């Protein structure tokens, strides 16, 4: 059986995600995998817009793409 090495669980914190997180943790433990959990936000905070105005990001080099 093929094993997962890295697992990404993406969820929305405004919704009850206990089942999703339980399944992701279980899968990661059974595969000895790294689990990364990411929360999705609907709208970026205004502080991010300020950051974006002051920082340049390059495409295709693993940086942010705004």
ChimeraX commands (.cxc) that place a marker at each C-alpha (Angstrom):
marker #1 position 0.00,0.00,0.00 radius 0.5
marker #1 position 1.26,3.48,-0.88 radius 0.5
marker #1 position 1.81,5.82,2.06 radius 0.5
marker #1 position 1.27,9.55,2.21 radius 0.5
marker #1 position 4.24,11.63,3.34 radius 0.5
marker #1 position 2.59,15.06,3.44 radius 0.5
marker #1 position -1.08,15.83,4.01 radius 0.5
marker #1 position -2.73,19.22,3.58 radius 0.5
marker #1 position -6.08,19.81,5.31 radius 0.5
marker #1 position -7.79,23.02,4.20 radius 0.5
marker #1 position -10.85,24.17,6.11 radius 0.5
marker #1 position -13.01,27.18,6.89 radius 0.5
marker #1 position -12.98,28.04,10.61 radius 0.5
marker #1 position -16.52,29.43,10.36 radius 0.5
marker #1 position -17.79,25.88,9.78 radius 0.5
marker #1 position -17.62,22.90,12.15 radius 0.5
marker #1 position -14.64,20.93,10.82 radius 0.5
marker #1 position -14.10,18.44,13.62 radius 0.5
marker #1 position -14.73,15.42,11.37 radius 0.5
marker #1 position -12.34,16.75,8.72 radius 0.5
marker #1 position -9.60,17.39,11.26 radius 0.5
marker #1 position -10.15,14.04,12.98 radius 0.5
marker #1 position -9.82,12.24,9.63 radius 0.5
marker #1 position -6.72,14.23,8.67 radius 0.5
marker #1 position -5.02,13.53,12.00 radius 0.5
marker #1 position -5.91,9.83,11.78 radius 0.5
marker #1 position -4.58,9.57,8.23 radius 0.5
marker #1 position -1.37,11.39,9.17 radius 0.5
marker #1 position -0.79,9.16,12.19 radius 0.5
marker #1 position -1.41,5.95,10.23 radius 0.5
marker #1 position 1.05,7.06,7.54 radius 0.5
marker #1 position 3.63,8.72,9.80 radius 0.5
marker #1 position 3.01,11.80,7.64 radius 0.5
marker #1 position 3.41,15.52,8.16 radius 0.5
marker #1 position 0.04,17.23,8.52 radius 0.5
marker #1 position -0.34,20.86,7.51 radius 0.5
marker #1 position -3.61,22.56,8.45 radius 0.5
marker #1 position -4.68,25.70,6.63 radius 0.5
marker #1 position -7.62,27.99,7.38 radius 0.5
marker #1 position -9.41,29.71,4.50 radius 0.5
marker #1 position -10.49,33.31,5.00 radius 0.5
marker #1 position -13.17,34.98,2.93 radius 0.5
marker #1 position -11.62,38.43,2.89 radius 0.5
marker #1 position -8.06,39.52,3.54 radius 0.5
marker #1 position -7.60,41.91,6.47 radius 0.5
marker #1 position -6.71,45.52,5.69 radius 0.5
marker #1 position -3.23,44.97,7.16 radius 0.5
marker #1 position -2.52,42.56,4.31 radius 0.5
marker #1 position -3.31,45.28,1.77 radius 0.5
marker #1 position -0.76,47.54,3.51 radius 0.5
marker #1 position 1.83,44.77,3.36 radius 0.5
marker #1 position 1.08,44.15,-0.30 radius 0.5
marker #1 position 1.64,47.84,-1.09 radius 0.5
marker #1 position 5.09,47.81,0.54 radius 0.5
marker #1 position 6.48,44.47,-0.62 radius 0.5
marker #1 position 7.19,43.22,-4.11 radius 0.5
marker #1 position 6.43,39.60,-4.90 radius 0.5
marker #1 position 7.78,37.69,-7.85 radius 0.5
marker #1 position 5.78,35.09,-9.75 radius 0.5
marker #1 position 7.09,31.57,-10.19 radius 0.5
marker #1 position 9.63,31.57,-7.38 radius 0.5
marker #1 position 7.52,30.14,-4.60 radius 0.5
marker #1 position 6.47,33.56,-3.30 radius 0.5
marker #1 position 3.03,35.02,-2.99 radius 0.5
marker #1 position 0.93,35.77,-6.04 radius 0.5
marker #1 position -1.39,38.71,-5.47 radius 0.5
marker link #1:1,2 radius 0.2
marker link #1:2,3 radius 0.2
marker link #1:3,4 radius 0.2
marker link #1:4,5 radius 0.2
marker link #1:5,6 radius 0.2
marker link #1:6,7 radius 0.2
marker link #1:7,8 radius 0.2
marker link #1:8,9 radius 0.2
marker link #1:9,10 radius 0.2
marker link #1:10,11 radius 0.2
marker link #1:11,12 radius 0.2
marker link #1:12,13 radius 0.2
marker link #1:13,14 radius 0.2
marker link #1:14,15 radius 0.2
marker link #1:15,16 radius 0.2
marker link #1:16,17 radius 0.2
marker link #1:17,18 radius 0.2
marker link #1:18,19 radius 0.2
marker link #1:19,20 radius 0.2
marker link #1:20,21 radius 0.2
marker link #1:21,22 radius 0.2
marker link #1:22,23 radius 0.2
marker link #1:23,24 radius 0.2
marker link #1:24,25 radius 0.2
marker link #1:25,26 radius 0.2
marker link #1:26,27 radius 0.2
marker link #1:27,28 radius 0.2
marker link #1:28,29 radius 0.2
marker link #1:29,30 radius 0.2
marker link #1:30,31 radius 0.2
marker link #1:31,32 radius 0.2
marker link #1:32,33 radius 0.2
marker link #1:33,34 radius 0.2
marker link #1:34,35 radius 0.2
marker link #1:35,36 radius 0.2
marker link #1:36,37 radius 0.2
marker link #1:37,38 radius 0.2
marker link #1:38,39 radius 0.2
marker link #1:39,40 radius 0.2
marker link #1:40,41 radius 0.2
marker link #1:41,42 radius 0.2
marker link #1:42,43 radius 0.2
marker link #1:43,44 radius 0.2
marker link #1:44,45 radius 0.2
marker link #1:45,46 radius 0.2
marker link #1:46,47 radius 0.2
marker link #1:47,48 radius 0.2
marker link #1:48,49 radius 0.2
marker link #1:49,50 radius 0.2
marker link #1:50,51 radius 0.2
marker link #1:51,52 radius 0.2
marker link #1:52,53 radius 0.2
marker link #1:53,54 radius 0.2
marker link #1:54,55 radius 0.2
marker link #1:55,56 radius 0.2
marker link #1:56,57 radius 0.2
marker link #1:57,58 radius 0.2
marker link #1:58,59 radius 0.2
marker link #1:59,60 radius 0.2
marker link #1:60,61 radius 0.2
marker link #1:61,62 radius 0.2
marker link #1:62,63 radius 0.2
marker link #1:63,64 radius 0.2
marker link #1:64,65 radius 0.2
marker link #1:65,66 radius 0.2
view
